[in-house]
């Protein structure tokens, strides 16, 4: 999507950040991808008509099936992965 692909853990983080109201620009900075990449995934979410809460509740495998462009990584490699969703600054919530 939009020239860049993100792995499944970044996809989950993107969903969580959008669910908290973060802007696409802020999410792009957090994930180290372009804003257009984030925009493309957000458009994909809208096409599936799921809320961010519903998407966040899906397993990694279910997300990989819905968004096959996202690279699936072995969850064992991510067992200590901590998602930082607390950095949505008030000044960036309305951007992008």
Residue pairs with C-beta under 8 A, 6 or more apart in sequence:
1 37
1 40
1 41
1 44
1 69
2 34
2 36
2 37
2 38
2 39
2 40
2 41
3 34
3 36
3 37
4 33
4 34
4 37
5 69
5 70
5 71
6 14
6 31
6 33
6 37
6 41
6 70
6 71
7 70
7 71
7 72
7 73
8 60
8 63
8 64
8 70
8 71
8 72
8 73
9 60
9 73
9 78
9 81
9 83
10 31
10 33
10 70
11 41
11 63
11 67
11 70
12 56
12 60
12 63
12 83
13 30
13 31
13 83
13 85
14 27
14 31
14 38
14 41
15 45
15 52
15 55
15 56
16 52
16 56
16 83
16 85
17 26
17 27
17 30
17 85
17 88
18 27
18 42
18 45
18 52
19 52
19 53
19 55
19 56
20 85
20 88
21 88
21 93
22 30
22 85
22 88
22 92
22 93
23 92
23 93
23 94
23 95
23 96
24 35
24 38
24 39
24 42
24 95
24 96
25 35
25 92
25 95
25 96
26 87
26 88
26 89
26 92
26 93
26 95
26 96
27 38
27 96
28 34
28 35
28 37
28 38
28 96
30 84
30 87
31 38
35 96
38 96
39 96
41 67
44 67
45 52
45 55
48 55
48 66
50 58
55 63
58 66
60 72
60 75
61 72
63 70
64 70
64 72
